Amino acid sequence: MLNGYASLQLIKKINMEKITREDFQRKFIEEIFGIEEYLQDQTAGWIFDLAGEVYDYDYVKKDTKTHCLQLIKNINMETKRVLATYYTACQILADHFVHRYFGKDVSDMWWIGDEVGGVLAVNDYFFDMEIMEQFLRYRYSKKLMFEYYEAKLEADTKGETIANIKNWRHFRK
């Protein structure tokens, strides 16, 4: 399993030696799952793509990646594989979301209760995985995302409802 030290060494290797994306993907899978034969599994293509995302998004937080792997420390190997993929995917999506909508204006970011994949706190805003995914999927601009967030907050405090993220921008006032 990839531990904190190995994770940092792998990131350092990318930065220092500029290994290729494909080499990183193979190394990532070998280090995370500890076995090469996992590459032959039918889900390997998806995980290989996920490793490519880790390579591409060099702003993914190293300490959170280590935390994700610590969460799955005492679970059986097959479950570890699935959870490692899930936690890594959640962190990549969250980091991409924060990078896109907050840029460098992030003074505070953490998973509530250290539950990766639950609710992410960014500065004074709170987002669950579904909300982050939908803002990205429907390609909300930064301005529109914050307008929706404020409209939803206001509606919730008044006990009202508003359209979902998919439709809100078409029906807003």
Helices and strands as residue ranges (DSSP letters): H 4-17, H 21-33, G 36-40, H 44-56, H 62-71, H 77-102, E 109-111, G 112-114, E 119-122, E 125-128, H 129-137, H 142-158, H 165-171
